[in-house]
Amino acid sequence: MQRPFPSFLIHVDENGHWRWNFASANGKIIASSKVAYTQKEGCRRAIQMLIQAQDVPVLVGRRGQTPGELENPEQAVEQLEAATAEAKAE
């Protein structure tokens, strides 16, 4: 079976742990798990959490910043929405 796009893929890494990646409509992997799961079900739950988090706000900050130091969250959401619309148009 050929992998459909966009899609999540669950796989076993070189150490025998479960991981996932997400490929966009153009087939490029744009996200992958940093966590190595000992059980496949943990990997599936992580994917479900991501799918259900579609309405979670995106904040823009620099590494090491505390939440109080973040840039304007409303502006960050607007920038993300604009970038998403632009990517869909391509």
The 8 nearest C-alpha neighbors of each residue, nearest first, counted from 0:
[[1, 2, 3, 4, 8, 6, 7, 9],
 [0, 2, 3, 4, 6, 26, 8, 5],
 [1, 3, 0, 4, 6, 8, 5, 26],
 [4, 2, 5, 6, 1, 26, 24, 0],
 [5, 3, 24, 6, 26, 23, 22, 2],
 [4, 6, 24, 23, 22, 3, 26, 7],
 [7, 5, 4, 22, 21, 3, 8, 23],
 [6, 8, 21, 20, 22, 19, 9, 5],
 [7, 9, 20, 19, 21, 10, 6, 22],
 [10, 8, 19, 18, 7, 20, 17, 11],
 [11, 9, 18, 17, 19, 8, 12, 16],
 [10, 12, 17, 16, 15, 18, 13, 9],
 [11, 13, 15, 16, 14, 17, 10, 18],
 [12, 14, 15, 11, 16, 17, 10, 18],
 [15, 13, 12, 16, 11, 17, 35, 37],
 [14, 16, 12, 11, 13, 17, 37, 35],
 [17, 15, 37, 11, 12, 36, 35, 14],
 [16, 18, 11, 36, 10, 35, 39, 37],
 [19, 17, 10, 35, 9, 32, 11, 42],
 [20, 18, 9, 8, 32, 31, 10, 7],
 [19, 21, 31, 8, 7, 30, 32, 22],
 [22, 20, 7, 30, 28, 6, 29, 31],
 [21, 23, 28, 27, 26, 5, 6, 29],
 [24, 22, 5, 26, 25, 27, 4, 28],
 [23, 25, 5, 4, 26, 22, 27, 6],
 [24, 26, 23, 27, 4, 5, 22, 28],
 [27, 25, 22, 23, 24, 4, 28, 5],
 [26, 28, 22, 23, 25, 29, 24, 21],
 [29, 27, 22, 21, 30, 23, 26, 20],
 [28, 30, 22, 21, 27, 23, 31, 20],
 [31, 29, 21, 20, 28, 32, 22, 19],
 [32, 30, 20, 19, 21, 33, 29, 28],
 [33, 31, 34, 19, 18, 20, 30, 35],
 [32, 34, 31, 35, 18, 19, 30, 36],
 [33, 35, 32, 36, 18, 17, 42, 31],
 [36, 34, 16, 18, 17, 33, 37, 32],
 [37, 35, 17, 38, 16, 42, 41, 34],
 [36, 38, 16, 17, 35, 39, 41, 15],
 [39, 37, 40, 36, 41, 17, 42, 16],
 [38, 40, 42, 41, 17, 43, 36, 37],
 [41, 39, 43, 42, 38, 44, 36, 45],
 [42, 40, 44, 43, 39, 38, 36, 45],
 [41, 43, 39, 45, 40, 44, 36, 18],
 [42, 44, 40, 46, 41, 45, 47, 39],
 [45, 43, 47, 41, 46, 42, 40, 48],
 [46, 44, 48, 42, 47, 43, 41, 49],
 [45, 47, 49, 43, 48, 44, 50, 42],
 [48, 46, 44, 50, 49, 45, 51, 43],
 [49, 47, 45, 51, 46, 50, 52, 44],
 [50, 48, 52, 46, 47, 51, 45, 53],
 [49, 51, 47, 52, 48, 53, 46, 45],
 [50, 52, 48, 49, 53, 47, 54, 46],
 [53, 51, 49, 55, 50, 54, 48, 47],
 [52, 54, 51, 55, 50, 49, 56, 48],
 [53, 55, 52, 56, 51, 57, 50, 49],
 [54, 56, 52, 53, 57, 51, 49, 58],
 [57, 55, 54, 58, 76, 72, 53, 75],
 [56, 58, 76, 55, 59, 75, 72, 79],
 [59, 57, 72, 75, 56, 60, 76, 69],
 [60, 58, 75, 70, 69, 57, 72, 61],
 [61, 59, 69, 70, 58, 64, 62, 68],
 [60, 62, 64, 63, 59, 69, 68, 65],
 [63, 61, 64, 60, 65, 59, 69, 68],
 [62, 64, 61, 65, 60, 66, 68, 69],
 [65, 63, 62, 61, 68, 66, 60, 69],
 [64, 66, 68, 67, 63, 69, 60, 62],
 [67, 65, 68, 69, 64, 60, 58, 70],
 [68, 66, 65, 69, 64, 70, 60, 71],
 [67, 69, 65, 66, 64, 70, 60, 61],
 [70, 68, 60, 66, 67, 59, 71, 64],
 [69, 71, 72, 60, 59, 68, 75, 58],
 [70, 72, 74, 73, 75, 69, 59, 58],
 [73, 71, 75, 58, 74, 70, 76, 59],
 [74, 72, 76, 75, 71, 77, 58, 78],
 [73, 75, 77, 71, 72, 76, 78, 70],
 [76, 74, 72, 78, 73, 77, 59, 58],
 [75, 77, 79, 73, 78, 74, 57, 80],
 [76, 78, 74, 80, 75, 79, 81, 73],
 [79, 77, 75, 81, 76, 80, 82, 74],
 [78, 80, 76, 82, 81, 77, 83, 75],
 [79, 81, 83, 77, 78, 82, 76, 84],
 [82, 80, 78, 84, 79, 83, 85, 77],
 [81, 83, 85, 79, 80, 84, 86, 78],
 [84, 82, 80, 86, 85, 81, 79, 87],
 [85, 83, 87, 81, 82, 86, 80, 88],
 [84, 86, 82, 88, 83, 87, 81, 89],
 [87, 85, 83, 89, 88, 84, 82, 81],
 [88, 86, 84, 85, 89, 83, 82, 24],
 [87, 89, 85, 86, 84, 83, 82, 81],
 [88, 86, 87, 85, 84, 83, 25, 24]]
